[in-house]
């Protein structure tokens, strides 16, 4: 639609960010990061399906919604299969299969690649978080939103400022452990290679 400005999503922001900002983003959203990606993926799948459906109807010269007359007893079952297929294609990076029949191929492709990178980056951060469990268990609990700074300070019998300082050191250690791997992985990012 002309005159309608597309909204910038967190996936777009992540795509344009450097490694430091990406790590910060994952840490700041750690407990629900994967759910955010899953929700975005559902929206992407919905957009792809709608675009395909519109293009199919437009290609047939149909206007509006047509009643199913193909004799297919379960059109909903076919759509569910399409959702599963699209999800599989997206997660595998099979752009041709996922985006066949769409107009926004390059936009969707970029989003799919970024989602793949985000999932990979999360795995690296998650492994680093697991490695902190013995050294900084209170920070890991805080990171997973199981306990607040105030609750940790009360339990430990120290000031909130002492806990903030300890958590700051935990975050720095987490970033250090994560950054090396993410820098190495970025050499193989499809987006950076212009795929």
C-alpha positions in Angstrom: 0.0 0.0 0.0 1.3 3.4 -0.9 2.0 5.8 1.9 2.1 3.0 4.5 5.4 2.9 6.3 6.5 -0.6 7.4 7.1 -1.0 11.1 10.7 -1.8 12.1 10.7 -5.0 14.1 13.1 -6.3 16.7 14.4 -8.7 14.0 15.3 -5.7 11.8 17.0 -4.0 14.7 18.9 -7.2 15.6 20.0 -7.6 11.9 21.5 -4.1 11.8 23.2 -4.4 15.2 26.8 -5.3 15.9 27.8 -8.3 18.1 27.8 -6.3 21.4 24.3 -5.0 20.9 23.1 -8.5 19.8 24.6 -10.0 23.0 23.0 -7.3 25.1 19.6 -7.9 23.4 19.7 -11.6 24.1 20.7 -11.1 27.7 18.1 -8.4 28.3 15.4 -10.8 26.9 16.9 -14.1 27.9 14.0 -15.9 29.6 11.6 -15.2 26.7 13.9 -14.8 23.8 13.0 -18.0 22.0 9.3 -17.3 22.5 9.8 -13.9 20.8 11.4 -15.6 17.9 8.6 -18.2 17.7 6.0 -15.5 17.8 7.7 -13.6 15.0 8.0 -16.8 13.0 4.3 -17.4 13.3 3.6 -13.9 12.0 6.0 -14.4 9.1 4.3 -17.7 8.2 1.0 -16.0 8.3 2.2 -13.2 6.0 3.7 -15.7 3.6 0.5 -17.7 3.5 -1.7 -14.7 3.0 0.5 -13.3 0.2 0.5 -16.7 -1.6 -3.3 -17.0 -1.2 -3.8 -13.4 -2.6 -1.4 -14.0 -5.5 -3.1 -17.3 -6.3 -6.6 -15.7 -6.3 -5.3 -12.7 -8.3 -3.7 -15.0 -10.8 -7.0 -16.8 -11.3 -8.9 -13.5 -11.7 -10.8 -14.1 -8.5 -12.0 -11.2 -6.4 -12.7 -11.7 -2.7 -12.9 -15.0 -0.9 -14.1 -18.1 -2.8 -15.9 -21.0 -1.2 -14.0 -24.2 -1.3 -15.4 -26.4 -4.0 -12.5 -28.7 -4.8 -14.0 -31.6 -2.9 -11.2 -31.5 -0.3 -12.9 -32.7 2.9 -10.4 -31.0 5.2 -9.1 -27.6 4.0 -8.0 -26.8 7.5 -5.8 -29.9 7.6 -4.0 -28.7 4.4 -3.4 -25.3 6.0 -1.9 -27.0 9.1 0.4 -29.0 6.9 1.4 -25.8 5.1 2.2 -24.2 8.5 4.4 -27.1 9.4 6.1 -27.2 6.0 6.7 -23.5 6.1 8.2 -23.7 9.6 10.5 -26.5 8.5 11.6 -24.6 5.4 12.2 -21.4 7.4 14.2 -23.2 10.1 16.3 -25.0 7.4 16.8 -21.9 5.4 15.1 -23.4 2.3 14.2 -20.0 0.9 12.9 -21.2 -2.5 10.4 -23.6 -0.9 9.3 -21.2 1.8 8.9 -18.2 -0.3 7.5 -19.6 -3.6 4.6 -17.5 -4.8 5.5 -14.4 -2.6 6.2 -10.8 -3.7 8.5 -9.9 -0.9 11.1 -12.6 -1.4 14.2 -10.6 -0.4 12.5 -9.0 2.7 11.3 -12.4 3.9 14.6 -14.1 3.1 16.5 -11.5 5.1 14.1 -12.0 8.1 14.5 -15.8 7.8 18.3 -15.6 7.8 18.2 -13.2 10.8 15.9 -15.6 12.7 18.4 -18.4 12.0 21.3 -16.3 13.2 19.3 -15.3 16.3 18.6 -18.9 17.2 22.3 -19.7 16.8 23.4 -16.7 18.8 20.9 -17.7 21.6 22.5 -21.2 21.8 25.9 -19.6 22.3 24.6 -17.3 25.0 22.6 -20.1 26.6 25.7 -22.3 26.8 27.6 -19.4 28.4 24.8 -18.9 30.9 25.0 -22.6 31.8 28.8 -22.3 32.3 28.1 -19.5 34.9 25.8 -21.7 37.0 28.6 -22.8 39.4 30.4 -19.5 39.6 27.5 -17.1 39.6 24.3 -19.0 40.5 22.6 -15.8 41.8 23.2 -14.0 38.6 21.8 -16.9 36.6 18.7 -16.9 38.7 18.4 -13.1 38.2 19.0 -13.5 34.4 16.2 -16.1 34.2 13.9 -13.8 36.2 13.6 -16.2 39.1 14.8 -13.7 41.6 15.1 -9.9 41.7 18.1 -7.9 42.9 16.2 -7.0 46.1 15.3 -10.6 46.8 18.9 -11.7 46.2 20.3 -8.9 48.5 17.9 -9.9 51.3 18.7 -13.6 51.0 22.5 -12.9 50.9 22.3 -10.3 53.7 24.0 -7.6 51.7 23.1 -4.3 50.0 21.4 -4.1 46.7 24.4 -2.1 45.5 26.7 -5.1 46.3 24.4 -7.4 44.3 24.3 -5.0 41.4 28.1 -4.9 41.4 28.3 -8.7 41.5 25.7 -9.0 38.7 27.6 -6.5 36.7 30.7 -8.7 36.9 28.6 -11.7 36.0 27.3 -10.0 32.9 30.8 -8.9 31.9 31.9 -12.5 32.2 28.9 -13.8 30.3 29.6 -11.3 27.5 33.3 -12.2 27.4 32.5 -15.9 27.1 29.9 -15.3 24.4 31.6 -12.7 22.3 34.5 -14.9 21.0 32.1 -17.5 19.6 29.7 -15.0 18.1 32.6 -13.2 16.4 33.8 -16.5 14.9 30.2 -17.4 13.8 29.6 -14.0 12.2 32.2 -14.9 9.6 29.7 -17.4 8.3 26.5 -15.3 8.5 24.6 -15.4 5.3 23.5 -11.8 5.7 27.0 -10.6 5.9 28.0 -12.6 2.9 25.1 -11.1 0.9 23.2 -14.4 0.4 
